[in-house]
Amino acid sequence: MGKIVLITGGARSGKSAYAEQMALALSEAPVYLATARIWDEEFRERVRRHQERRGPQWTNIEEEKYLSRHPVAGRVVLVDCLTLWCTNFFFDLESQVDAALTAAREEFDRFTAQDATFLFVTNEIGMGGTSDNEIQRKFTDLQGWMNQYAASRADEVILMVSGIPVKIKG
């Protein structure tokens, strides 16, 4: 075991559905580790639809930041998603990019030190133009650097384009 797969792409590119299919192909009882904070009713509905799409074979865990406190050795674990996970560090650390990146990297390493198969979903948010909003630019920097960090440790990287998986690494 001990494998890391990073699945990246734009919004509505099919990342989560692809990752769920991959997890089910690897395990009859995968773990779904959700990192989202519920900040409004529309987002609560999105989460509900995601949960509904998954069947009873999934072990569902909600964890905003400290993934490593959940023992998952020997399991297939889908983390959805690194973008929302980084958002939690970013806002809790008052938009301090370096502090958030350090905290996220350290937690990523603690979590993936377990002997498990990890599927990480993330957004490729830096493919557009540079924002005129300072907070948005800072978050794009954080997310881009965290994606690079995760990709450097991943055994496999898949870019989703319009629902089509394109293997980038591995």
N, C-alpha and C positions, 0 to 999 in steps of 0.2 A: 504494500500500500504506500502511503506517504507521497501523494501526488497533488500538485496544484495546477488547476486549470483556470485561466482568466478569460472571461467572455465579455467582450466590450463592443460598443457600437452606439449609435445615436438613439434618441428617443423613439420608441415604437419600432425598433429595428428587429424585434423578435428575440432579444437576449434572454429574458426570463423564461419564455416558453421553451426555447432551445435548451437552456440549462436544466429545466425541469425534466425534459425528455431524456437528456443525458444522465441525470441522476437516477431516474427510474430504470434506465438501461443498465446501470452499474449496480443497483441495489433494489431489492424488493421493499425495503423499509428505509428510505433516505431521511436525512434531517434537513428541515428547512429553517434556516436561521435568518429571521427578518430583523433588519436594523432600523427601520423607519420609526420616526416619531409621528404621532397623529396630531396635526396642527389645525385641521379644519374638517368639516363634514364631507366635503368632496373627496378629500384624501382618505378619510375613514371608509368611504364607499369603495374606493380603489382597492384598499387593503382587503375589504370583505370579498370583493370579486376575485382577487388573487387567492384568498383562502378557499373560496368555493370551488375554484378550478382544480385545486389539489384534492386528492382523495384521502381516505382514512389511513393509507399506508405511510403517510408522512408523519414524522415527529416534528411538531412545530415549536420553535423557540423564538421568543422575542427578546432581543438584546440590543440596546442602543449603542453601547460602546465596548463593553468588556467581554468580548467573544471568548477569551481564554478561560473564563470561569465555568465554562460548560465543557465537561469531559466528552469527547467524541471519538476517542481512539477506536479504530476498527470500523468506523462508519463512513458513509458517503454524505458529505455535508455541502449543501447549497447555501451560500451567503448572498442574500439579495437585499441591499446592494452596497458596494463600497462607496458609492457617491453619497448616499444618505448617511452612511456610517461616518464618512469624513465630515459631512455637514454637522453632525453632532459634536465632534471634537472642535471644529471651527467656531461654532457659536458658543460652546461652553468655555472655550479659551479666548473669547472676545476678539475673534478674527485675527489672532496672532498666527500667521501661516507657519512659521518655524516651529512654534510650540505644538501646534496641531499636527504637523507632519511628523515630528519626533514621537509624539504620543501614539499616533496611528501606526507608524512603522514598528514601534516597540510592541504594541498589542498584536499586530499582524504576525510578528515573529514568535511571540509567546503562543498564540493560537495555532499556528501552522507547525509548531514543534511537535504537536501530537501526531501519532501515526494514523493518519486518516487520508481519505481522498477529498480534497477541497475544490469546490466549484465556486468561483467568485464572479458575480455579475457586477459590471461597472459601466458608467457612461463615458463615452468619448466626447467630452464637452468642449475641447479646445480646437475643434476643426473649423469653427466660424471665425468671424472677425474679432478684433479686440474691443471689449466693452468700454463704454464711457463711464461706467459705474465702478468706483474703486473697490467696493466689497466684492462685486462680481469678478473683477480681475484677480483679486487676491484668492478667491475660492477656485477660480480656473487654474491658477498656479498650483495651489495645494492639490487639487484633484489630478492634474497632469503629472505632478511629481509622484503622487501616491500610485497612480496607474503605472508609471515607469518602474517604480519600486516593486510592485506586485508582479509585473511582467518579467522583470529580471529574475525573480525567484520562481516563476511558473515553469512547469514542464511543458505546458501547451498554452498558446494564446489563440483565441478565435475572435475574429472581427465579424459581427453580424451586419449585413448590408441588405436592407429590404427583405428580411426574413431568410437570407441565404448565408450560411456559415462559411467564412473564408479563413482557412488556417494560416496564421501568421508565424507561429513558432511551434516546434514539436512535430 
